[in-house]
Amino acid sequence: MKRRKAVGNDQIVVELIMHLLYTGVGILMRLFNGMYKNDNIVDEHLECTFIAIPKKPKVNESEHYRTTSMVSHATKILMKVLRRMKSDMHQKVNECQ
């Protein structure tokens, strides 16, 4: 993940996750495994804040804005893991299964 990115609703900076290395990976792994076993995603991981950023200075029309979303870094990591799992599953599972 890139450094110096804005934080999401959990207010955890990506540098903290990167600094924790294996300890941080273990914490996130326990969190994700708990969500999988309980079939329950933590509400904070479902929250996303949308921000409208003007493309040009002093604009009034909505089409001159671009929207960005503020998602927690833990959610971004979970999404990357799920994408990798999905691509691995497609490679390993036969189409007729």
C-alpha positions in Angstrom: 0.0 0.0 0.0 1.1 3.5 -0.7 2.3 5.7 2.2 0.8 9.1 3.2 -2.8 8.3 2.2 -5.8 9.7 4.0 -7.2 7.7 6.8 -10.7 6.1 6.8 -13.3 6.1 9.5 -11.1 4.0 11.8 -8.4 6.7 11.8 -5.6 4.2 11.4 -2.7 5.4 9.1 -1.2 2.9 6.7 2.3 3.6 8.1 1.2 2.1 11.4 0.1 -1.1 9.7 3.3 -1.3 7.7 5.4 -0.6 10.8 3.8 -3.4 12.8 4.9 -6.0 10.1 4.2 -9.5 11.3 2.3 -8.4 14.4 0.0 -6.3 12.3 -0.5 -9.1 9.9 -1.4 -11.4 12.7 -3.9 -8.9 14.1 -5.5 -8.4 10.7 -5.5 -12.2 10.1 -7.4 -12.9 13.4 -9.8 -10.1 12.6 -10.5 -11.4 9.1 -10.7 -15.0 10.2 -13.2 -14.0 12.9 -15.3 -12.2 10.4 -15.2 -15.3 8.2 -16.0 -17.8 10.9 -18.9 -15.7 12.3 -20.1 -14.8 8.9 -20.2 -11.2 10.1 -18.4 -8.2 8.8 -17.6 -5.5 11.3 -19.7 -2.4 10.7 -16.7 -0.1 10.5 -15.4 -2.0 7.5 -18.7 -1.3 5.7 -18.6 2.4 6.2 -17.3 4.7 3.5 -17.1 8.5 3.3 -17.5 10.1 -0.1 -15.9 13.5 -0.7 -16.5 15.7 -3.8 -13.3 17.3 -5.0 -13.6 20.1 -7.6 -11.8 19.5 -10.9 -11.4 23.3 -11.4 -11.3 26.1 -8.9 -14.6 27.9 -8.2 -17.0 25.5 -9.9 -20.7 25.4 -9.2 -21.9 22.5 -11.4 -21.8 18.9 -10.1 -20.2 17.5 -13.3 -17.1 19.5 -12.5 -16.4 17.5 -9.4 -14.9 14.1 -9.0 -15.8 11.9 -6.1 -13.3 10.0 -4.0 -14.1 7.6 -1.2 -12.4 7.3 2.2 -12.2 3.6 3.2 -10.3 2.2 6.1 -6.9 0.6 5.3 -7.9 -2.7 6.9 -10.9 -2.8 4.5 -8.5 -2.2 1.5 -6.3 -5.0 2.7 -9.3 -7.3 3.0 -10.4 -6.4 -0.5 -6.9 -7.2 -1.9 -6.9 -10.6 -0.1 -10.4 -11.4 -1.5 -9.3 -10.4 -5.0 -6.3 -12.7 -4.8 -8.4 -15.5 -3.5 -10.9 -15.1 -6.4 -8.2 -15.1 -9.0 -6.5 -18.2 -7.5 -9.8 -20.0 -7.4 -10.5 -19.3 -11.0 -7.1 -20.7 -11.9 -7.3 -23.8 -9.8 -11.0 -24.8 -10.2 -12.1 -26.4 -13.5 -14.8 -24.5 -15.4 -17.2 -27.4 -15.2 -17.1 -27.5 -11.4 
